[in-house]
Amino acid sequence: MQLTLEGISRRVGAETWLHPMDLAPRPGAVTVLLGATQAGKTSLMRVMAGLDAPTAGRVRVDGTDVTGAPVRQRNVAMVYQQFINYPSMTVFDNIASPLKLAGRPREQIRQQVQALAERLHIEPFLARLPAELSGGQQQRVALARALAKQAPLMLLDEPLVNLDYKLREELREELSALFASGEATVVYATTEPAEALLLGGYTAVLDRGELLQYGPTAEVFHRPASLRVARAFSDPPMNLLAAEVADGGAQLACGPLIAVDLPTQATRALTLGLRASALRVQARPGDVALPGQVQLAEISGSDTFVHVHTAVGELVAQLTGVHEFELGAALTLYASPAQAYAFDASGALLTAPQRARGV
């Protein structure tokens, strides 16, 4: 199914919730809506589903204008942040409900429910009520019911946000495999860049109701069109450093020269960006040294995030493995100029690191 949004916008009272935008999620692929809270993700999904009508613009499905058609007239499956299930129905009946509405034969329903329950690891709970399950199990039931509908358009609005870290990691991998094997157009909203990268497919970056960039996820991540996109698609946030054009590259304010290739039309004032993962504590040939003092070191999963106060600003380095640093201790971070992004005075991307083939 081809969903196409043409110049859609949405206003509520005096507020603009969605600025005019065009978007056509790829059929049979995952399109991630990435942005902070109140970026417009849920508002956009509600327009896609027919829960809200756009103030302007058209919504088309396979070329047919469905702008005014309500959600009950569209073949859409939705999964929300909350664990929305029918509380008085067993897990089996929750999953089977769209199949029963479609008039499927009883044996076919049983087989499909069993298969979905096995894929989502909830087959031992088919006879239980949702309230008897954990939060993660309840969300798996909601996902199974949405998948059972076999709708050509599936909308998932931050479906893992209310789960704990371990459950999120587990379900992300399962969802990625489920979506890869399906034919539906999947639109998945998240605030987390890591989730977008794991799901792959395509990513639309939203900020304050504006569509900033849309394209293959890896392309958007590696070549953010602007500072706003880079901020939205970096966790931890990209390190941003004030600089000016100089012979041989960009001169950091109160810091060294960074040998980056800049286009001839580059504005004098620049912002250089270094992802946290590009900073190291051991030097390599050609690296730029950024000496400073440790302000904070925290371990998250298998990585250590160290915050360092330097002459060029506060920097965050993401180091693989568990590292210990004494607060206030001197520490020099190193970065390769080849890993630097450059943005002009308006925030537009000037140059980005070269990607290795296949990355």
Secondary structure in CASP SS format (residue, H / E / C, confidence):
PFRMAT SS
TARGET T0000
AUTHOR 0000-0000-0000
METHOD secondary structure of the structure
MODEL  1
M C 1.00
Q C 1.00
L E 1.00
T E 1.00
L E 1.00
E E 1.00
G E 1.00
I E 1.00
S E 1.00
R E 1.00
R E 1.00
V E 1.00
G C 1.00
A C 1.00
E E 1.00
T E 1.00
W E 1.00
L E 1.00
H E 1.00
P E 1.00
M E 1.00
D E 1.00
L E 1.00
A C 1.00
P C 1.00
R C 1.00
P C 1.00
G C 1.00
A C 1.00
V E 1.00
T E 1.00
V E 1.00
L E 1.00
L E 1.00
G C 1.00
A C 1.00
T C 1.00
Q C 1.00
A C 1.00
G C 1.00
K H 1.00
T H 1.00
S H 1.00
L H 1.00
M H 1.00
R H 1.00
V H 1.00
M H 1.00
A H 1.00
G C 1.00
L C 1.00
D C 1.00
A C 1.00
P C 1.00
T C 1.00
A E 1.00
G E 1.00
R E 1.00
V E 1.00
R E 1.00
V E 1.00
D C 1.00
G C 1.00
T E 1.00
D E 1.00
V C 1.00
T C 1.00
G C 1.00
A C 1.00
P C 1.00
V H 1.00
R H 1.00
Q H 1.00
R C 1.00
N C 1.00
V E 1.00
A E 1.00
M E 1.00
V E 1.00
Y C 1.00
Q C 1.00
Q C 1.00
F C 1.00
I C 1.00
N C 1.00
Y C 1.00
P C 1.00
S C 1.00
M C 1.00
T C 1.00
V H 1.00
F H 1.00
D H 1.00
N H 1.00
I H 1.00
A H 1.00
S H 1.00
P H 1.00
L H 1.00
K H 1.00
L H 1.00
A C 1.00
G C 1.00
R C 1.00
P C 1.00
R H 1.00
E H 1.00
Q H 1.00
I H 1.00
R H 1.00
Q H 1.00
Q H 1.00
V H 1.00
Q H 1.00
A H 1.00
L H 1.00
A H 1.00
E H 1.00
R H 1.00
L C 1.00
H C 1.00
I C 1.00
E H 1.00
P H 1.00
F H 1.00
L C 1.00
A C 1.00
R C 1.00
L C 1.00
P H 1.00
A H 1.00
E H 1.00
L C 1.00
S C 1.00
G H 1.00
G H 1.00
Q H 1.00
Q H 1.00
Q H 1.00
R H 1.00
V H 1.00
A H 1.00
L H 1.00
A H 1.00
R H 1.00
A H 1.00
L H 1.00
A H 1.00
K H 1.00
Q C 1.00
A C 1.00
P C 1.00
L E 1.00
M E 1.00
L E 1.00
L E 1.00
D E 1.00
E C 1.00
P C 1.00
L C 1.00
V C 1.00
N C 1.00
L C 1.00
D C 1.00
Y H 1.00
K H 1.00
L H 1.00
R H 1.00
E H 1.00
E H 1.00
L H 1.00
R H 1.00
E H 1.00
E H 1.00
L H 1.00
S H 1.00
A H 1.00
L H 1.00
F H 1.00
A H 1.00
S C 1.00
G C 1.00
E C 1.00
A C 1.00
T E 1.00
V E 1.00
V E 1.00
Y E 1.00
A E 1.00
T E 1.00
T C 1.00
E C 1.00
P H 1.00
A H 1.00
E H 1.00
A H 1.00
L H 1.00
L H 1.00
L H 1.00
G C 1.00
G C 1.00
Y E 1.00
T E 1.00
A E 1.00
V E 1.00
L E 1.00
D E 1.00
R C 1.00
G C 1.00
E E 1.00
L E 1.00
L E 1.00
Q E 1.00
Y E 1.00
G E 1.00
P E 1.00
T H 1.00
A H 1.00
E H 1.00
V H 1.00
F H 1.00
H H 1.00
R C 1.00
P C 1.00
A C 1.00
S E 1.00
L H 1.00
R H 1.00
V H 1.00
A H 1.00
R H 1.00
A H 1.00
F C 1.00
S C 1.00
D C 1.00
P C 1.00
P C 1.00
M C 1.00
N E 1.00
L E 1.00
L E 1.00
A E 1.00
A E 1.00
E E 1.00
V E 1.00
A E 1.00
D C 1.00
G C 1.00
G E 1.00
A E 1.00
Q E 1.00
L E 1.00
A C 1.00
C C 1.00
G C 1.00
P C 1.00
L E 1.00
I E 1.00
A C 1.00
V C 1.00
D C 1.00
L C 1.00
P C 1.00
T C 1.00
Q C 1.00
A C 1.00
T C 1.00
R C 1.00
A E 1.00
L E 1.00
T E 1.00
L E 1.00
G E 1.00
L E 1.00
R C 1.00
A H 1.00
S H 1.00
A H 1.00
L C 1.00
R E 1.00
V C 1.00
Q C 1.00
A C 1.00
R C 1.00
P C 1.00
G C 1.00
D C 1.00
V E 1.00
A E 1.00
L E 1.00
P E 1.00
G E 1.00
Q E 1.00
V E 1.00
Q E 1.00
L E 1.00
A E 1.00
E E 1.00
I E 1.00
S E 1.00
G C 1.00
S C 1.00
D E 1.00
T E 1.00
F E 1.00
V E 1.00
H E 1.00
V E 1.00
H E 1.00
T E 1.00
A C 1.00
V C 1.00
G E 1.00
E E 1.00
L E 1.00
V E 1.00
A E 1.00
Q E 1.00
L E 1.00
T E 1.00
G C 1.00
V C 1.00
H C 1.00
E C 1.00
F C 1.00
E C 1.00
L C 1.00
G C 1.00
A C 1.00
A E 1.00
L E 1.00
T E 1.00
L E 1.00
Y E 1.00
A E 1.00
S C 1.00
P H 1.00
A H 1.00
Q H 1.00
A C 1.00
Y E 1.00
A E 1.00
F E 1.00
D C 1.00
A C 1.00
S C 1.00
G C 1.00
A E 1.00
L E 1.00
L E 1.00
T E 1.00
A C 1.00
P C 1.00
Q C 1.00
R C 1.00
A C 1.00
R C 1.00
G C 1.00
V C 1.00
END
